[in-house]
Amino acid sequence: MTRRSGKMQFLFWDFFFSVLLYLWILWIGGRTFLLHEGPMMALPQQEVTLLFLLYGLLVLTTLSGTIVSIMIGNQRYIRRFGAMVILVFATIVAAKGIFG
């Protein structure tokens, strides 16, 4: 088994949890706002609060991974986290475009 440094393990797990958080946000947002049945009478406060918390965690994990990968000069994770940052902001812009 290949033994990797602690920085590389941090980057791997940070990217893994960033993707996991992103998929969780997509699942909750899609289930709450796109796949609901009937007219939405009021904004679901619990889901909106959870989405804000998850977006905050996603931004923290993505930016920490970006900073660490830049500090150690790992091009593979710089590209991955850069794509993740672009994906997060594109999702925010798309949600703003859909929901106003």
Sequence and secondary structure as in RCSB ss.txt:
>XXXX:A:sequence
MTRRSGKMQFLFWDFFFSVLLYLWILWIGGRTFLLHEGPMMALPQQEVTLLFLLYGLLVLTTLSGTIVSIMIGNQ
RYIRRFGAMVILVFATIVAAKGIFG
>XXXX:A:secstr
     HHHHHHHHHHHHHHHHHHHHHHHHIIIIIS  S   S  HHHHHHHHHHHHHHHHHHHHHHHHHHHHT H
HHHHHHHHHHHHHHHHHHHHHHHH 
